[in-house]
Amino acid sequence: MAYLISVLGIKQLDFAQKIQFAQSYVSMVLSGAKPSPGPRFIDAVCREFSVSREWLNNGTEPVFTMPGVPLSSGKAEILAKFQLLPKEKQQVVEEIIDAFLVKSMTGEDNKKKPPKSRKK
């Protein structure tokens, strides 16, 4: 769990709030005082951060999941961080991605740009 919080780049308090558990409970899980968190906790972590239940229970990779889409760990980390953003920030990121996709599909990415002139 500490690895997950580290990869997500968030604080323990933010993690606890996102899964709607008390920070003290998360702290007990991290310290080993609560070695087997309950199913509700596991479900919340899987749901909120797209984490593999297998990874949480056994340490079997991959850490992150996206049904039907194989993701490298780097891409999965980006997705998990995206989910932490407020909805309005997620909308901005989606619009940027859409703009890149349109540019790519219309071939604008492949057009050669005129060379920059060098001032002497």
C-alpha positions as CSV (number, residue, x, y, z in Angstrom):
1,M,0.0,0.0,0.0
2,A,2.9,2.4,0.7
3,Y,4.2,1.7,-2.8
4,L,0.8,2.6,-4.2
5,I,0.7,5.9,-2.3
6,S,4.2,6.7,-3.4
7,V,3.5,5.9,-7.1
8,L,0.4,8.0,-7.1
9,G,2.4,10.9,-5.6
10,I,-0.2,11.7,-3.0
11,K,-0.2,12.0,0.8
12,Q,-1.7,9.4,3.1
13,L,-4.5,11.8,4.0
14,D,-5.4,12.4,0.4
15,F,-5.4,8.6,-0.2
16,A,-7.7,8.1,2.8
17,Q,-10.1,10.8,1.7
18,K,-10.3,9.5,-1.8
19,I,-11.3,6.0,-0.7
20,Q,-13.5,7.5,2.1
21,F,-11.7,5.8,5.0
22,A,-10.3,7.4,8.1
23,Q,-6.6,8.3,7.9
24,S,-6.1,6.3,11.1
25,Y,-7.4,3.1,9.4
26,V,-5.0,3.7,6.5
27,S,-2.2,4.3,8.9
28,M,-3.0,1.0,10.7
29,V,-2.9,-0.8,7.3
30,L,0.4,0.8,6.4
31,S,2.1,0.1,9.7
32,G,0.9,-3.5,9.8
33,A,-1.3,-3.0,12.8
34,K,-4.2,-4.0,10.5
35,P,-2.5,-6.7,8.3
36,S,-5.7,-7.8,6.5
37,P,-7.8,-4.9,5.5
38,G,-11.5,-5.7,5.0
39,P,-13.2,-6.2,1.6
40,R,-14.8,-2.8,1.7
41,F,-11.3,-1.2,1.9
42,I,-9.9,-3.4,-0.9
43,D,-13.0,-2.6,-3.1
44,A,-12.5,1.2,-2.5
45,V,-8.8,1.1,-3.4
46,C,-9.5,-1.0,-6.6
47,R,-12.3,1.3,-7.6
48,E,-10.7,4.6,-6.9
49,F,-7.3,3.9,-8.3
50,S,-7.8,1.1,-10.9
51,V,-5.7,-1.2,-8.8
52,S,-5.6,-4.9,-9.4
53,R,-7.2,-6.9,-6.7
54,E,-4.6,-9.6,-7.3
55,W,-1.8,-7.1,-6.7
56,L,-3.4,-5.9,-3.4
57,N,-4.0,-9.5,-2.2
58,N,-0.9,-11.3,-3.5
59,G,1.5,-8.8,-4.9
60,T,0.9,-10.2,-8.4
61,E,1.5,-7.6,-11.1
62,P,0.3,-5.6,-12.9
63,V,-0.5,-3.1,-10.1
64,F,-3.0,-1.2,-12.2
65,T,-5.8,-2.5,-14.3
66,M,-8.1,-1.3,-17.0
67,P,-10.5,-3.9,-18.2
68,G,-9.8,-4.9,-21.8
69,V,-6.8,-2.6,-22.1
70,P,-3.2,-3.8,-21.5
71,L,-1.3,-1.0,-19.8
72,S,2.4,-0.7,-19.1
73,S,3.1,0.4,-15.5
74,G,4.0,3.9,-16.6
75,K,0.8,4.4,-18.5
76,A,-1.2,2.9,-15.6
77,E,0.5,5.4,-13.2
78,I,-0.6,8.3,-15.5
79,L,-4.1,6.9,-15.5
80,A,-4.2,6.6,-11.7
81,K,-2.9,10.1,-11.3
82,F,-5.5,11.4,-13.8
83,Q,-8.2,9.9,-11.6
84,L,-7.0,11.9,-8.6
85,L,-7.6,15.2,-10.5
86,P,-10.8,17.2,-9.8
87,K,-13.4,16.6,-12.5
88,E,-12.9,20.1,-14.1
89,K,-9.1,19.3,-14.5
90,Q,-9.9,15.9,-16.0
91,Q,-12.1,17.7,-18.5
92,V,-9.2,19.9,-19.5
93,V,-6.8,16.9,-20.0
94,E,-9.5,15.1,-22.0
95,E,-9.8,18.2,-24.3
96,I,-6.1,18.3,-24.8
97,I,-5.9,14.6,-25.7
98,D,-8.9,15.0,-28.1
99,A,-7.1,17.9,-29.8
100,F,-3.9,15.8,-30.2
101,L,-5.9,12.9,-31.6
102,V,-7.7,15.1,-34.1
103,K,-4.4,16.6,-35.2
104,S,-2.9,13.1,-35.5
105,M,-5.8,11.7,-37.4
106,T,-5.9,14.6,-39.9
107,G,-2.2,14.2,-40.6
108,E,-1.3,17.6,-39.2
109,D,1.4,16.0,-37.1
110,N,3.2,14.8,-40.2
111,K,3.3,18.1,-42.0
112,K,6.7,19.6,-42.3
113,K,7.1,22.9,-40.7
114,P,9.2,25.5,-42.5
115,P,12.7,25.7,-41.1
116,K,13.4,28.5,-38.6
117,S,15.5,31.2,-40.0
118,R,18.8,31.7,-38.4
119,K,19.8,35.3,-37.6
120,K,23.4,36.1,-38.1
